[in-house]
Amino acid sequence: MRLQTVLPILALAAATTLYAQQAPITDAQAKQFADSLLEKMTTAEKVGQLEQAAGQYTSREQADDLTVKGQVGSFLFFTDPVRINELQHIAVTQSPHHIPLLFGYDVIHGFRTIGPIPLALAASWDPTLAEHAQAMAAREASAAGINWAFSPMVDIARDPRWGRIMEGAGEDPYLGEQMAAAQVHGFQGPYIGAPDHILACVKHFGGYGAPFGGRDYDSVDLSEDALHNVYLRPYHAAIAAGAATVMSAYMDLNSVPATGNRWLMTDVLRDQWSFKGFVVSDWEAVKSLTTHGLAQGPADAAARSFTAGINMEMTSSLYREQLPALLQSGAIKPAQLDDAVRPILALKYRLGLFTNPYVDLDRYKAEQVSTAQRESVRRAAEQSAVLLRNQDSLLPLSKSLKTIAVIGPLGDSGVDTLGSWSLHGNPADTITVVEGLRAKLPNVNLLTTKGVEITRGQPSIFDDQAPEPKPTLLTDQARAAEFDHAVALIRQSDLAILVLGEAQNMSGERASRATLTLPGRQQQLLEAAVATGKPIVLILMAGRPLDITWAAEHVPAILEVWYPGTEGGNAVANLLTGAAVPSGKLPITWPRSVGQVPLFYNTNLTQIPEASATRYWDESSAPLYPFGFGLSYTSFTVSDLHADPGLTTTGKLHATVRVTNTGSMAADEVIQAYTHQRAGSASRPVRELRAFTKIHLAAGESRQVPLTISASDLRYWSPATHAEVLEPGIFDLWVGDSSEATEHLQFTLTQ
Ligand code: BGC
């Protein structure tokens, strides 16, 4: 690379605040710009814009060459700002029409500073927090030259066997909608091209979260009812919030692979939802249309995916190889090619890349793992933790404890504290639970050891980024000695904190499971710890609900911290000591055992509903913890529900409820409103979340909390009419602190 030519440009970049322009560019201006450029571009150059190459698998020479020739529109996986500036410089000075590049990256829960995983963010039930978290992630990523996040993942997931449940907002369409829109706003800011913001990419369109058996990439078969009323709703919310791009899913939806699914990509996305951005395929998903049996070969795969509505191809370069001939044969019309390229050029223009594509290296240095970034992820981790059990108020920890054992394979592991999809996160930046507690409790004697080791024992998709650690306890004897050592430390302590769950590579992509047990010998360790008679606190670190039915009866305190990120240990220490009070609520129903899944709260009422908890004879069919559940160190009462007696089809229902903090600590509480439509053209779920609000109450404080439900929120897609309906009639309303809320009223929807 001709570095001499780059240096003056980099120096200029460092001197000013650059990278994105300050004023919004309108759709019309961007379209006009793109159209005038399209008039000048050759077919090969247009096709080049539709190519996204994998930075990690493209040599320096190849990347430079593709860029010089205008044969690539985007790279993914570059993270070095110097290299990104170099490539942008080649693109804007040497490629035929000086078109800058999009640099995409999986900014899922942070770039270098890692926040809690998206499922955890959803557990905060605080869309403002999620928006702020993604805005901070965008800030850090944009400083490195990344202008496009492959996030948020808005796939509804109701089966915790599916490893990617950690990347979304859980099981509920309403909570999913709120989190989807908030994250899009966080990434993109007030307008596309706003300083320090980047493009969002909503993925994986659509229905990817419901593979058979929770097996990643397996087929998805969803009724129209489930699609419209559940799975597509967060997508629609994200598009309505202005998401610039969408990623197509890997699997087939009702036997038509998503990447070749014209109904999804064109009829729904563009025609019904008026999406104006562009769609990128998932990794090699265009090529795999042949594997799926939708395409007869490479040309057919390119044609099917292109005509379905996939603008950009991630990594498999079939567009580059096949589109020219398809255009020549007339299978694809030149106008169709222009339509595919136009939104890519328009978004590059709106981002300000044509004005200045470079990043400022001083800003880059200042932004990475800054104090503000750390503060933001610590607060997010505190707000995301869910207190599942706290018998006899074992938490917060008593100040009189002198010796505490901190035991478990995840207690002092930076990489696991970060969690999956933290590819650019650095374990060296990360505060583990042990480190957080040491800093918080300098006068307490902390005794720590792993007790057991856990390994996945099967390659993970991210092994080249974070290889599976090699076990250090190689013999049975060494393993037994370590186990006994851990129990001995617990015996010497006043209280033990066990940090158990899943290593980061046990959750995420290609990380589905057939069981939900604590991996390895963690359950035995937990039982041995309880058998010592010492008070035990279980900290769960995982990307999915695990089978903790035994613990729920025998372990007095259980705190779910998910994968809490770079500041995880400090957040956990604050939560354990009461410097922060848990307020998270489950965004998923917590099953008792894997045999119950999929298990979710908003099922339909059917035969003998009073026996809905005894649908199995060998296991309760009730969850271990319901959707929306989470305890606090204080206690709240919810009473005096009042609501309008009814509303019209264009109106709003106003309800209020009295919430009182009856305990002795100030804390946050999430108040949730659910409805049920008693009769209609189809069965309606027993309860559906319609509104929620997070409030802060001082000890002893009592407040009337307002909640509003719009009539339009009561619409649903009816399988009877194959259309959205809003059906007058009687509805139930419940308000409370979980999906088992008991304050109840009924109201009537009239024309
Ligand atoms: C995943 C996407 C991700 C892409 C690029 C794929 O395997 O399914 O979620 O954005 O890789 O890393």
Residues whose N, C-alpha, C, O or C-beta is under 5 A from the ligand:
A	BS01	BGC	D106 F150 D282 W283
